[in-house]
Each structure stands twice: as C-alpha cells, then as structure tokens.
Amino acid sequence: MIYVLINAINTFFQILVYLIIGRAILSWFVRAPYGNLYRIYAAIMQITEPMLAPCRNLLGRFGLNTMIDFSPILAIIGLTAINNLVIRLLIMIF
C-alpha cells in the first residue's frame, strides 16, 4: 500500500517538473495569443504559475531579476526537495 502511495506522489511531482520544463521551452516559441499551441501554453501557465510566482518574488528580493528567468530552476529544486521530504515522512510513519 505504501509503495503505491509513494509512486503516486513521485508521479505527481514528476508531472509538475515536466510541466515547468515544458513551459520554459514553449515560452521561446509561443508569441501570439492564437492557435492550438497557445492554448496548450496558456493551460500550462495556469497550472505552473502558482509555483513560479513565489520563486520569481524570492529572486526579485535578492536583486536577481534579469532577462533570463531563473524561477523555473528554483521551482524544480523546491519541488524535488518537497517530494523527498514527503516521501521520507511517509516512510518514517509507515
């Protein structure tokens, strides 16, 4: 039972990481708000923005607002840390 839960949590966090990577890659190509690709990009933006906005604010506090957005990297590091923490807590509980 615990292995199914751990696998589901890992899969959830992997999907979030892949969506952040997909958003970063699509941001290079999507410019006009029309077409099927923009609809996909807009959906990914709605899913990932709650994770990226706090990272962007944190980087802004340290004066790291540059032309290159490093918030996806920070979000991926944070999601990986949260994933590991949750899994370790589950292993300790069960």
C-alpha distances in whole Angstrom, upper triangle without the diagonal:
4,5,5,7,9,10,11,13,14,16,17,19,20,21,23,25,26,27,29,31,32,33,35,36,37,39,42,43,42,45,47,45,45,44,40,39,40,38,35,36,36,33,31,34,32,29,29,32,31,29,32,35,34,34,37,39,38,39,42,43,43,46,44,45,46,46,43,40,38,35,33,33,32,29,27,28,27,23,23,23,21,18,18,19,16,13,15,15,11,12,14,13,10
4,5,5,6,9,10,11,12,14,15,17,18,20,21,23,24,26,27,29,30,32,33,35,36,38,40,41,41,44,46,44,44,43,40,38,39,37,34,35,35,32,30,32,31,27,28,31,29,27,30,33,31,31,35,36,35,36,40,40,40,43,41,42,43,44,40,37,35,32,30,30,29,26,25,25,23,21,19,20,18,15,15,15,12,10,12,12,8,8,11,10,7
4,5,5,6,8,10,10,12,14,15,16,18,20,21,22,24,26,27,28,30,32,33,34,36,38,39,39,42,44,43,43,41,38,36,37,36,32,33,34,31,29,31,30,27,27,30,28,26,29,32,31,31,34,36,35,36,39,40,40,42,40,41,42,42,39,36,34,31,29,28,28,26,23,23,23,20,18,19,18,14,14,16,13,10,12,13,10,9,13,13,10
4,6,5,6,9,10,10,12,14,15,16,19,20,21,22,25,26,26,29,30,31,32,34,37,37,37,40,42,40,40,39,35,34,35,33,30,31,32,28,27,29,28,24,25,28,27,25,28,31,31,30,34,35,34,36,39,40,40,42,40,41,42,42,38,35,33,31,28,28,28,25,23,24,23,20,19,20,18,15,16,17,14,12,14,15,12,12,16,15,13
4,5,5,6,9,10,11,12,14,15,17,19,20,21,23,25,26,27,29,30,31,33,36,37,36,39,41,39,39,38,35,33,34,32,29,30,30,27,25,27,26,22,23,26,24,23,26,28,28,28,31,32,31,33,36,37,37,40,37,38,39,40,37,33,31,29,26,26,26,23,21,22,20,17,17,18,15,12,13,14,11,9,12,12,9,10,14,13,11
4,5,5,6,9,10,11,12,14,16,17,18,20,21,23,24,26,27,29,30,32,34,35,35,38,40,39,39,38,35,33,34,32,29,29,30,27,25,27,26,22,22,25,24,21,24,27,26,26,29,31,30,31,34,35,35,37,35,36,37,38,34,31,29,27,24,24,23,21,19,19,18,15,14,15,13,10,10,11,9,6,10,11,8,9,12,12,11
4,5,5,6,9,10,10,12,14,15,16,18,20,21,22,24,26,27,28,30,32,33,33,36,38,37,37,35,32,31,32,30,27,27,28,25,23,25,25,21,21,25,24,22,24,27,27,26,30,31,31,32,35,36,36,38,35,36,37,37,34,31,29,26,24,23,23,21,18,19,19,15,14,16,15,11,12,14,12,9,13,14,12,12,16,16,15
4,5,5,6,9,10,11,13,14,15,17,19,20,21,23,25,26,26,29,31,32,31,35,36,34,35,33,30,29,29,27,24,25,26,22,21,23,22,18,19,22,21,20,23,25,25,25,28,30,29,31,34,35,35,37,35,35,36,36,33,30,28,25,23,23,23,20,18,19,18,15,14,16,14,11,13,15,12,11,14,15,12,14,17,17,16
4,5,5,6,9,10,11,12,14,16,17,19,20,21,23,25,26,27,30,31,31,34,35,34,34,33,30,29,29,27,24,24,25,22,20,22,21,17,17,20,19,17,20,23,22,22,25,27,26,27,30,31,32,34,32,32,33,34,30,27,25,23,20,20,20,17,15,16,15,11,11,13,10,7,10,11,8,8,12,12,10,12,15,15,15
4,5,5,6,9,10,11,12,14,15,16,18,20,21,23,24,26,28,29,29,32,34,33,34,33,30,28,28,27,24,24,25,22,19,21,21,18,17,20,19,17,20,23,22,21,25,27,26,27,30,31,31,33,30,31,32,32,29,26,24,21,19,18,18,16,13,14,14,10,9,12,11,7,9,11,10,8,12,14,12,13,17,17,17
4,6,5,6,9,10,10,12,14,15,16,18,20,21,22,24,26,27,27,30,32,31,31,30,26,25,26,24,21,21,22,19,17,20,20,16,16,20,19,17,19,23,23,22,25,27,27,28,31,32,32,34,31,31,32,32,28,26,24,22,19,19,19,17,14,16,16,12,12,15,13,10,12,15,13,12,16,17,15,17,20,20,20
4,5,5,6,9,10,11,13,15,15,17,19,20,21,23,25,26,26,29,30,29,29,28,25,23,24,22,19,19,20,17,15,17,17,13,13,16,16,14,17,20,20,20,22,24,24,25,28,29,30,32,29,29,30,30,27,24,22,20,17,18,18,15,13,15,14,10,11,14,12,9,12,14,12,12,16,17,15,17,20,20,20
4,5,5,6,9,10,11,12,14,15,17,19,20,21,24,25,25,28,30,29,30,29,26,24,24,23,20,19,20,17,15,16,16,13,12,15,14,12,14,18,17,17,20,22,21,22,25,26,27,29,26,26,27,27,24,21,19,17,14,14,14,11,9,11,11,7,7,10,9,7,10,12,11,11,14,16,15,17,20,20,21
4,5,5,6,9,10,11,12,14,15,16,18,20,22,23,23,27,29,28,29,27,24,22,23,22,18,18,20,17,14,17,17,14,13,16,16,14,16,19,20,18,21,24,23,23,26,28,28,29,27,27,27,27,24,21,19,17,14,14,15,12,10,12,12,9,9,12,12,9,12,15,14,13,17,18,18,19,22,23,23
4,5,5,6,9,10,10,12,14,15,16,18,20,21,21,24,26,25,25,24,21,19,20,19,15,15,17,14,11,14,14,11,11,15,15,13,15,18,19,18,21,23,23,24,26,28,29,30,27,27,27,27,23,21,19,17,14,15,16,13,11,14,14,11,12,15,14,12,15,17,16,16,20,21,20,22,25,25,25
4,5,5,6,9,10,10,12,14,15,16,19,20,20,23,25,23,25,24,21,19,19,18,15,14,15,13,10,12,12,9,8,11,11,9,11,15,15,15,17,20,20,20,23,25,25,27,24,23,24,24,21,18,16,14,11,13,13,10,9,12,11,8,10,13,12,11,14,16,15,16,19,20,20,22,25,25,26
4,5,5,6,9,10,11,12,14,15,18,19,20,23,25,24,25,25,22,19,20,19,16,15,17,15,11,13,14,11,9,12,13,10,11,15,16,14,16,19,19,19,22,24,24,25,22,22,22,22,19,16,14,12,9,10,11,8,6,9,10,8,8,12,12,11,14,16,16,16,19,21,21,23,25,26,27
4,5,5,6,8,10,10,12,14,16,17,18,21,23,22,23,22,19,17,18,17,14,13,15,14,10,13,14,12,10,14,15,13,13,17,19,17,19,22,22,21,24,27,27,27,24,24,23,22,19,17,16,14,11,12,14,12,9,13,14,11,12,16,16,14,17,19,19,19,22,24,24,25,28,29,29
4,5,5,6,9,10,10,12,15,15,15,18,20,19,20,19,17,14,15,14,11,10,12,10,6,9,11,8,7,11,12,11,11,15,17,16,17,20,21,21,23,25,26,26,23,22,22,21,18,16,15,13,10,12,14,11,10,14,14,12,14,17,17,16,19,21,20,21,24,25,25,27,29,30,30
4,5,5,6,9,10,11,13,15,15,18,20,20,21,21,19,16,15,16,13,11,12,12,8,9,11,9,6,9,11,9,8,12,14,12,13,17,17,17,19,22,22,22,19,19,19,18,15,12,12,10,6,9,11,8,8,11,12,11,12,15,16,15,18,20,20,21,24,25,25,27,30,30,31
4,5,5,6,9,10,12,13,14,17,20,20,21,21,19,15,16,17,14,12,14,14,10,11,14,12,10,13,15,13,12,15,17,15,16,19,19,18,21,24,23,23,20,19,19,18,14,12,12,11,7,9,12,10,9,12,14,13,14,17,18,17,19,22,22,23,25,27,27,29,31,32,33
4,5,5,6,8,10,11,12,15,17,17,18,17,15,12,13,13,10,9,12,11,8,10,13,12,10,13,16,14,13,16,19,17,17,21,22,21,23,26,26,26,23,21,21,19,16,14,14,14,10,12,15,13,12,16,17,15,17,20,20,19,22,25,24,25,28,29,29,31,33,34,35
4,5,5,6,9,10,10,13,15,15,16,16,15,11,11,12,9,7,9,10,6,7,10,10,8,10,13,12,11,13,16,15,15,18,20,19,20,23,24,23,20,19,18,16,14,12,13,12,9,12,14,12,12,16,17,16,17,20,20,20,23,25,25,26,29,30,30,32,35,35,36
4,6,5,7,10,10,13,16,17,18,18,17,14,13,15,13,10,12,13,10,10,13,13,10,12,15,13,11,14,16,14,14,17,18,17,18,22,22,21,18,16,15,13,11,9,10,10,7,10,13,12,12,15,16,16,17,20,21,21,23,25,26,27,29,31,31,33,35,36,37
4,5,6,7,9,12,15,16,18,17,16,12,13,15,12,10,13,14,11,12,16,15,13,15,18,17,15,17,20,18,17,21,22,20,22,25,25,24,21,19,18,15,13,12,13,14,11,13,16,15,14,18,19,19,20,23,24,23,26,28,28,29,31,33,33,35,37,38,39
4,5,5,6,9,12,13,14,13,12,9,9,11,9,7,10,12,10,10,14,14,13,14,18,17,15,18,21,19,18,22,23,22,23,26,27,26,22,20,19,16,14,14,15,15,13,15,18,17,17,20,21,20,22,25,25,25,28,30,30,31,33,35,35,37,39,40,40
4,6,6,8,11,12,14,14,14,11,10,13,11,8,10,13,11,10,14,15,13,13,17,16,14,16,19,17,16,19,21,19,20,24,24,23,20,17,16,13,12,11,13,13,12,15,17,16,17,20,21,21,22,25,26,26,28,30,31,32,34,36,36,38,40,41,42
4,6,8,12,14,15,16,16,12,12,15,14,11,14,16,14,14,17,18,16,17,20,19,17,19,22,20,18,22,23,21,22,25,25,24,20,18,16,13,11,12,14,15,14,16,19,19,19,22,23,23,24,27,28,28,30,33,33,34,36,38,38,40,42,43,44
4,6,9,12,13,12,13,9,10,13,12,10,13,15,14,14,18,19,18,18,22,22,19,21,24,23,21,25,26,24,25,29,29,27,24,22,20,16,15,15,18,19,17,19,22,21,21,24,26,25,27,30,30,30,33,35,35,36,38,40,40,42,44,45,46
4,6,8,9,10,10,7,6,10,10,8,10,13,12,12,15,17,16,16,20,20,18,20,23,22,21,24,26,24,25,28,29,27,24,22,20,17,16,16,19,19,17,20,23,21,22,25,26,25,27,30,30,30,33,35,35,36,39,40,40,42,44,45,46
4,7,9,10,12,10,8,12,13,10,11,15,15,14,17,19,18,18,21,22,19,20,24,23,21,24,26,25,24,28,29,27,24,21,20,16,16,16,20,20,19,22,24,23,24,27,28,28,30,32,33,33,36,37,37,39,41,42,43,45,47,47,48
4,6,8,11,10,7,11,13,11,11,15,16,15,17,20,20,19,23,24,22,22,26,26,23,26,29,27,27,31,32,30,27,24,23,20,20,20,23,23,22,25,27,26,27,30,31,30,32,35,35,35,38,40,39,41,44,44,44,47,49,49,50
4,7,9,9,6,8,11,10,9,12,14,13,15,18,18,17,21,23,21,21,25,25,23,25,28,28,27,31,32,30,28,25,24,21,22,21,24,23,22,25,27,25,27,30,30,29,32,34,34,34,37,39,38,39,42,43,43,45,48,48,48
4,7,8,6,7,11,11,10,13,15,15,16,19,20,20,23,25,23,24,28,28,26,29,32,31,31,34,35,34,32,28,27,25,25,24,26,26,24,28,30,28,29,32,32,31,33,36,36,35,39,40,39,41,44,44,44,46,49,49,49
4,6,6,7,9,10,11,13,15,16,17,19,20,21,24,26,24,25,29,29,28,30,33,32,32,36,37,36,33,30,29,26,26,25,27,26,25,28,30,28,28,32,32,31,33,36,35,35,38,40,39,40,43,44,43,46,48,48,48
4,5,5,7,9,10,11,13,14,16,17,19,20,23,24,23,25,28,28,27,30,33,32,32,36,37,36,33,31,30,27,26,25,27,26,23,27,29,26,26,30,31,29,31,34,33,32,35,37,36,37,40,41,40,43,45,45,45
4,5,5,6,9,10,11,12,14,16,16,18,21,22,21,22,26,25,24,28,30,29,30,33,34,33,30,27,26,24,22,21,23,22,20,23,26,23,23,27,28,26,28,31,31,30,33,35,34,35,38,39,39,41,43,44,44
4,5,5,6,9,10,10,12,14,15,16,19,20,19,20,24,24,22,25,28,27,27,31,32,31,28,25,25,22,21,20,22,21,19,23,25,23,23,27,27,25,28,31,30,30,33,35,34,35,38,39,39,41,43,43,44
4,5,5,6,9,10,11,13,14,15,18,20,19,20,24,24,23,26,28,28,29,32,33,32,30,27,27,25,24,22,24,22,20,24,25,23,23,27,27,25,28,30,29,29,32,34,33,34,37,38,37,39,42,42,42
4,5,5,6,9,10,11,12,14,17,18,17,19,23,23,22,25,27,27,28,31,32,31,29,26,26,24,22,20,22,20,18,21,23,20,20,24,24,22,24,27,27,26,29,31,30,31,34,35,34,36,39,39,39
4,5,5,6,9,10,10,12,15,16,15,16,20,20,19,22,24,23,24,27,29,28,25,23,22,20,19,17,19,17,15,18,20,18,18,22,22,21,23,26,25,25,28,30,29,30,33,34,34,36,39,39,39
4,5,5,6,9,10,10,13,15,14,15,19,19,18,21,23,23,24,27,28,28,25,23,23,21,20,18,20,18,16,20,21,19,20,23,23,21,24,27,26,26,29,30,29,31,34,34,34,37,39,39,40
4,5,5,6,9,10,13,14,14,16,19,19,19,22,24,24,25,28,30,29,27,25,25,24,22,19,21,18,16,20,21,18,19,22,22,20,22,25,24,23,27,28,27,28,31,32,31,34,36,36,36
4,5,5,6,8,11,12,12,14,17,17,17,20,21,22,23,26,27,27,24,22,23,21,19,17,17,15,13,16,18,15,15,19,18,16,19,22,21,20,24,25,24,26,29,29,29,32,34,34,34
4,5,5,6,9,10,9,11,14,14,14,17,19,19,20,23,24,24,22,19,20,19,17,14,16,13,12,16,16,14,15,19,18,17,20,22,21,21,25,26,25,27,30,30,30,33,35,35,36
4,6,6,8,10,10,11,14,15,15,17,20,20,21,24,26,26,24,22,23,22,20,17,18,15,14,18,18,15,17,20,19,17,20,22,21,21,25,25,24,26,29,29,29,32,34,34,35
4,6,7,8,10,11,14,15,16,18,19,20,22,24,25,26,24,22,23,23,21,18,18,15,13,16,16,13,14,17,16,14,17,19,18,18,21,22,21,23,26,26,26,29,31,30,31
4,6,5,6,9,11,11,12,15,16,17,18,21,22,23,20,19,20,20,17,14,14,11,9,13,13,9,11,14,13,12,15,17,16,16,20,21,20,22,25,25,25,28,30,30,31
4,5,5,6,9,10,10,12,14,15,16,18,20,20,18,17,18,18,17,13,14,10,10,14,13,10,13,16,14,14,17,19,17,19,22,22,22,24,27,27,28,30,32,32,33
4,6,6,7,9,10,12,13,15,16,18,20,21,19,18,20,21,19,15,15,12,12,15,13,10,13,15,13,12,16,17,15,17,20,20,19,22,25,24,25,28,29,29,31
4,6,6,7,9,11,12,13,15,17,18,19,18,17,19,19,17,14,13,9,9,11,10,6,9,11,9,9,13,14,12,14,17,17,17,20,22,22,23,26,27,27,29
4,6,5,6,9,10,11,12,14,16,16,14,13,15,16,14,10,10,6,6,9,8,6,9,12,10,11,14,15,15,17,19,20,20,23,25,25,26,29,30,30,32
4,5,5,6,9,10,10,13,15,15,14,13,15,16,15,11,11,8,10,12,11,9,13,15,13,14,17,18,17,19,22,22,22,25,27,27,28,31,32,32,34
4,5,5,6,9,10,11,13,14,13,13,16,18,16,13,12,9,11,13,10,9,13,13,11,13,16,16,15,18,20,20,20,23,25,24,26,29,30,30,32
4,5,5,6,8,10,11,13,11,11,13,15,13,10,8,5,8,9,6,6,10,11,9,11,14,14,14,17,19,19,20,23,24,24,26,29,29,30,32
4,5,5,6,9,10,10,9,8,11,12,11,8,8,5,9,10,9,9,13,14,13,15,17,18,18,20,23,23,24,26,28,28,30,32,33,34,36
4,5,5,6,9,10,10,9,12,15,14,11,11,9,12,14,11,12,15,16,14,17,19,19,19,22,24,23,25,28,29,29,31,33,33,34,37
4,5,5,7,9,9,10,13,16,15,12,11,9,12,13,9,11,14,14,12,15,18,17,17,20,22,21,23,26,26,27,29,31,31,32,35
4,5,5,6,5,7,10,13,12,9,8,7,11,11,9,11,14,14,13,16,18,18,19,22,23,23,25,27,28,29,31,33,33,35,37
4,5,5,5,5,9,12,12,10,10,10,14,14,12,14,17,17,17,19,22,21,22,25,26,26,28,31,31,32,34,36,36,38,40
4,5,7,9,12,16,16,14,13,12,16,16,14,16,19,18,17,20,22,21,22,25,27,26,28,31,31,31,34,36,36,37,40
4,6,8,11,15,15,14,12,12,16,16,13,16,19,17,17,20,22,21,22,25,26,26,28,31,31,31,34,36,36,37,40
4,6,8,12,13,12,12,13,17,16,15,17,20,19,19,23,24,24,25,28,29,29,31,33,34,34,37,39,39,40,43
4,6,9,9,9,8,10,13,13,12,15,17,17,17,20,22,22,23,26,27,27,29,32,32,33,35,37,38,39,41
4,7,8,7,9,10,13,14,13,15,18,18,19,21,23,23,25,27,28,29,31,33,34,35,37,39,39,41,43
4,5,7,8,11,13,14,14,17,19,19,20,23,24,25,26,28,30,31,32,34,35,37,39,40,41,43,45
4,6,9,12,14,15,16,18,19,20,22,23,25,26,28,29,31,32,34,35,37,38,40,41,43,44,46
4,6,9,10,11,13,15,16,17,19,20,22,23,25,26,28,29,31,32,34,35,37,38,40,41,43
4,6,7,9,10,11,13,14,16,17,19,20,22,23,25,26,27,29,31,32,34,35,37,38,40
4,6,5,7,9,10,11,13,15,16,17,19,20,22,23,25,26,28,29,31,32,34,35,37
4,5,5,6,9,10,10,12,14,15,16,18,20,21,22,24,26,27,28,30,31,33,34
4,5,5,6,9,10,10,12,14,15,16,18,20,21,22,24,25,27,28,30,31,33
4,5,5,6,9,10,11,12,14,15,17,18,20,21,23,24,26,27,29,30,32
4,5,5,6,9,10,11,12,14,15,16,18,20,21,23,24,26,27,29,30
4,5,5,6,8,10,10,12,14,15,16,18,20,21,22,24,26,27,28
4,5,5,6,9,10,10,12,14,15,16,18,20,21,22,24,26,27
4,6,5,6,9,10,11,12,14,16,17,18,20,21,23,24,26
4,5,5,6,9,10,10,12,14,15,16,18,20,21,22,24
4,5,5,6,9,10,10,12,14,15,16,18,20,21,22
4,5,5,6,9,10,11,12,14,15,17,18,20,21
4,5,5,6,9,10,11,12,14,15,16,18,20
4,5,5,6,9,10,10,12,14,15,16,18
4,5,5,6,9,10,11,12,14,15,17
4,6,5,6,9,10,11,12,14,15
4,6,5,6,9,10,11,12,14
4,6,5,6,9,10,11,12
4,5,5,6,9,10,11
4,5,5,6,9,10
4,5,5,6,9
4,5,5,6
4,6,5
4,6
4
